[in-house]
Amino acid sequence: MDVSERFLQTALDGIHDCINIVDKNFQIIFVNEAASKRAGKNWRSLLGNTCYAQLWGKNAPCENCVTRKAFETGKPQQTIKWEIGNDGKKHFMEHFVFPIVEKDDTVEYTVEIFRDITERKLLEEEREQQRLELGKRIRELRHAYEELKSLQNQLLQAEKMASVGLLASSLAHELDTPLATISGYCELLAEGIDDNHLLGHVKTISEQVTKCQKTTRSLLDFSRKSNGERKWCNIHHLISSILSLVEHRLILHKIKLHTLFDNQLPLLFVDGNQIQQVILNLVNNAVDAQPQGGDIFIETRMNHATKSVELLFEDNGVGIPHENRKHIFSPFFTTKDPGKGTGLGLSICKNIIIAHDGRITLENRNGNGTKFVISLPVSEAP
């Protein structure tokens, strides 16, 4: 090796990238120390051998070899890809090839430069993964923020409904006294009238006043704050009392009510006010699900196998989509339009029934609509 060759060898050995020079037959005529170390061989033993065999462990030129393209085009070539090294591991290699052009524009040799950028690639992939993860977290935070705003609106709506309920309770209390007065005067008028025609009118007034009194007193009973005290209750009385409150709404929405009660049911040891809250919520949901009118079916029956009383509430309304069924008892989940539901009703119903050691389930119904089944245990009389 002459002085110029030693100078070139020394200069290129100081470069960490793998550098070798090959001829048209892919035979190595020069290789630096980094390339020989990567091949795991002495640099002298590499000279005269093919680059694809010594550096890449292959029996033929590499597929899509950029060195071949450099010989064919006389222009520099570059590629970046994953490759399997002699150590059997994957390396992300950056491959540059520069042709050495002779005076007659022919290419007899090319300079190959290989740079292992695996660590940089892995770091870039890690950063990209972190960027994607950050984007995911930002989307989750944005979604959580939107949910928080929705919950705030629902809480405001719930507070508004509570205020309306308090106002309705006060109104019912105020109406109870004048209604009692009207009823009393109707009785006095009836005693002093001999004309059967006029007497019939007075009795009609008295009957309607009695109906109003029944409604207002049911509303007062329902609006009283529950103290959690349980007592023996006739479930049919609880249902009938609530139905009297929603009778006008059922007529207004052209909904027909069908009831099938088992009159042999035992008394239940429950908080009547809370059970009525569950009944009212299920009936109101059934009404909301039938904006064009329809039917509501309420049935009571005894389940002797589980020693429990079952209440069935069915309607033939729009029903609940299958994908939403697992969420219906979740707090603040609602399928109603904004402002028409808080998403708390069924969640509260479930909590009440569970507190009574019962269960409430949504069952499949033949055709459209929904079917809720409430099961309340029968307690032994003290």
Secondary structure, DSSP 8 states (H G I E B T S, - for coil): --HHHHHHHHHHHT-SSEEEEEETT-BEEEE-HHHHHHHTS-HHHHTTSBHHHHTT--SS--TT-HHHHHHHHSS-EEEEEEEE-TTS-EEEEEEEEEEEE-TTS-EEEEEEEEEE-HHHHHHHHHHHHHHHHHHHHHHHHHHHHHHHHHHHHHHHHHHHHHHHHHHHHHHHHHHHHHHHHHHHHHHHHHHT---HHHHHHHHHHHHHHHHHHHHHHHHHHHHS------EEE-HHHHHHHHHHHHHHHHHHTTEEEEEE--TT---EEE-HHHHHHHHHHHHHHHHHT-TT-EEEEEEEEEETTTTEEEEEEEE-SS---GGGGGGTTSTT---S-TTS--S-HHHHHHHHHHHTT-EEEEE--SSSSEEEEEEEE-----
